[in-house]
Amino acid sequence: MADRVTIFDTTLRDGEQSPGISLDAGEKLEIAEQLARLGVDVLEAGFPVASKGDFEAVQAIARSIGGPVICGLSRTHLGDVDRCWEAVSPAERARIHVFISTSPSHMEHMLKMDEAQVLAETRQGVGRAREHTDDVEFSPQDATRTPLDFMIEVLQAAVDAGATT
């Protein structure tokens, strides 16, 4: 077991989802500089496929900020993973954070997929991310409503495909 806590900061991605908060690339870069000075270990800079502005901000952070791992969030779609890599690849230490919904409700209503399709998407998305970098994170969205047996299956598929975090 590690002797320290790893700080994974999502201010630049999740924080911008707060009502009334909209940051431009310059503001995001300034916040990223402060987070690096604070010593965060991993800085999730954004969701590059969400918009041109988000892509540009993530890429600017990846080019400018040393110290923390610079992470971009990506759905499992191959084009999304490739675009995320394009944004974070200039970083000294880059990570792709791949996610997919795993709860029955999300699979049915959001993804229109069954368990086999979600497993295939997980393997495909994580595998593509691993082609770009050795630092691949995987998260199951809506995990608390996912049956335990299926959660274990999805997580094992992600690890087998190359997820390291």
Secondary structure as a PSIPRED ss2 file (coil, helix, strand):
# PSIPRED VFORMAT (PSIPRED V4.0)

   1 M C   1.000  0.000  0.000
   2 A C   1.000  0.000  0.000
   3 D C   1.000  0.000  0.000
   4 R C   1.000  0.000  0.000
   5 V C   1.000  0.000  0.000
   6 T C   1.000  0.000  0.000
   7 I C   1.000  0.000  0.000
   8 F E   0.000  0.000  1.000
   9 D E   0.000  0.000  1.000
  10 T C   1.000  0.000  0.000
  11 T C   1.000  0.000  0.000
  12 L C   1.000  0.000  0.000
  13 R C   1.000  0.000  0.000
  14 D C   1.000  0.000  0.000
  15 G H   0.000  1.000  0.000
  16 E H   0.000  1.000  0.000
  17 Q H   0.000  1.000  0.000
  18 S C   1.000  0.000  0.000
  19 P C   1.000  0.000  0.000
  20 G C   1.000  0.000  0.000
  21 I C   1.000  0.000  0.000
  22 S C   1.000  0.000  0.000
  23 L C   1.000  0.000  0.000
  24 D C   1.000  0.000  0.000
  25 A H   0.000  1.000  0.000
  26 G H   0.000  1.000  0.000
  27 E H   0.000  1.000  0.000
  28 K H   0.000  1.000  0.000
  29 L H   0.000  1.000  0.000
  30 E H   0.000  1.000  0.000
  31 I H   0.000  1.000  0.000
  32 A H   0.000  1.000  0.000
  33 E H   0.000  1.000  0.000
  34 Q H   0.000  1.000  0.000
  35 L H   0.000  1.000  0.000
  36 A H   0.000  1.000  0.000
  37 R H   0.000  1.000  0.000
  38 L H   0.000  1.000  0.000
  39 G C   1.000  0.000  0.000
  40 V C   1.000  0.000  0.000
  41 D C   1.000  0.000  0.000
  42 V E   0.000  0.000  1.000
  43 L E   0.000  0.000  1.000
  44 E E   0.000  0.000  1.000
  45 A E   0.000  0.000  1.000
  46 G E   0.000  0.000  1.000
  47 F C   1.000  0.000  0.000
  48 P C   1.000  0.000  0.000
  49 V C   1.000  0.000  0.000
  50 A C   1.000  0.000  0.000
  51 S C   1.000  0.000  0.000
  52 K H   0.000  1.000  0.000
  53 G H   0.000  1.000  0.000
  54 D H   0.000  1.000  0.000
  55 F H   0.000  1.000  0.000
  56 E H   0.000  1.000  0.000
  57 A H   0.000  1.000  0.000
  58 V H   0.000  1.000  0.000
  59 Q H   0.000  1.000  0.000
  60 A H   0.000  1.000  0.000
  61 I H   0.000  1.000  0.000
  62 A H   0.000  1.000  0.000
  63 R H   0.000  1.000  0.000
  64 S H   0.000  1.000  0.000
  65 I C   1.000  0.000  0.000
  66 G C   1.000  0.000  0.000
  67 G C   1.000  0.000  0.000
  68 P C   1.000  0.000  0.000
  69 V E   0.000  0.000  1.000
  70 I E   0.000  0.000  1.000
  71 C E   0.000  0.000  1.000
  72 G E   0.000  0.000  1.000
  73 L E   0.000  0.000  1.000
  74 S E   0.000  0.000  1.000
  75 R E   0.000  0.000  1.000
  76 T C   1.000  0.000  0.000
  77 H C   1.000  0.000  0.000
  78 L H   0.000  1.000  0.000
  79 G H   0.000  1.000  0.000
  80 D H   0.000  1.000  0.000
  81 V H   0.000  1.000  0.000
  82 D H   0.000  1.000  0.000
  83 R H   0.000  1.000  0.000
  84 C H   0.000  1.000  0.000
  85 W H   0.000  1.000  0.000
  86 E H   0.000  1.000  0.000
  87 A H   0.000  1.000  0.000
  88 V H   0.000  1.000  0.000
  89 S C   1.000  0.000  0.000
  90 P C   1.000  0.000  0.000
  91 A C   1.000  0.000  0.000
  92 E C   1.000  0.000  0.000
  93 R C   1.000  0.000  0.000
  94 A E   0.000  0.000  1.000
  95 R E   0.000  0.000  1.000
  96 I E   0.000  0.000  1.000
  97 H E   0.000  0.000  1.000
  98 V E   0.000  0.000  1.000
  99 F E   0.000  0.000  1.000
 100 I E   0.000  0.000  1.000
 101 S E   0.000  0.000  1.000
 102 T C   1.000  0.000  0.000
 103 S C   1.000  0.000  0.000
 104 P H   0.000  1.000  0.000
 105 S H   0.000  1.000  0.000
 106 H H   0.000  1.000  0.000
 107 M H   0.000  1.000  0.000
 108 E H   0.000  1.000  0.000
 109 H H   0.000  1.000  0.000
 110 M H   0.000  1.000  0.000
 111 L H   0.000  1.000  0.000
 112 K C   1.000  0.000  0.000
 113 M C   1.000  0.000  0.000
 114 D C   1.000  0.000  0.000
 115 E H   0.000  1.000  0.000
 116 A H   0.000  1.000  0.000
 117 Q H   0.000  1.000  0.000
 118 V H   0.000  1.000  0.000
 119 L H   0.000  1.000  0.000
 120 A H   0.000  1.000  0.000
 121 E H   0.000  1.000  0.000
 122 T H   0.000  1.000  0.000
 123 R H   0.000  1.000  0.000
 124 Q H   0.000  1.000  0.000
 125 G H   0.000  1.000  0.000
 126 V H   0.000  1.000  0.000
 127 G H   0.000  1.000  0.000
 128 R H   0.000  1.000  0.000
 129 A H   0.000  1.000  0.000
 130 R H   0.000  1.000  0.000
 131 E H   0.000  1.000  0.000
 132 H H   0.000  1.000  0.000
 133 T C   1.000  0.000  0.000
 134 D C   1.000  0.000  0.000
 135 D C   1.000  0.000  0.000
 136 V E   0.000  0.000  1.000
 137 E E   0.000  0.000  1.000
 138 F E   0.000  0.000  1.000
 139 S E   0.000  0.000  1.000
 140 P E   0.000  0.000  1.000
 141 Q E   0.000  0.000  1.000
 142 D C   1.000  0.000  0.000
 143 A H   0.000  1.000  0.000
 144 T H   0.000  1.000  0.000
 145 R H   0.000  1.000  0.000
 146 T C   1.000  0.000  0.000
 147 P C   1.000  0.000  0.000
 148 L H   0.000  1.000  0.000
 149 D H   0.000  1.000  0.000
 150 F H   0.000  1.000  0.000
 151 M H   0.000  1.000  0.000
 152 I H   0.000  1.000  0.000
 153 E H   0.000  1.000  0.000
 154 V H   0.000  1.000  0.000
 155 L H   0.000  1.000  0.000
 156 Q H   0.000  1.000  0.000
 157 A H   0.000  1.000  0.000
 158 A H   0.000  1.000  0.000
 159 V H   0.000  1.000  0.000
 160 D H   0.000  1.000  0.000
 161 A H   0.000  1.000  0.000
 162 G C   1.000  0.000  0.000
 163 A C   1.000  0.000  0.000
 164 T C   1.000  0.000  0.000
 165 T C   1.000  0.000  0.000
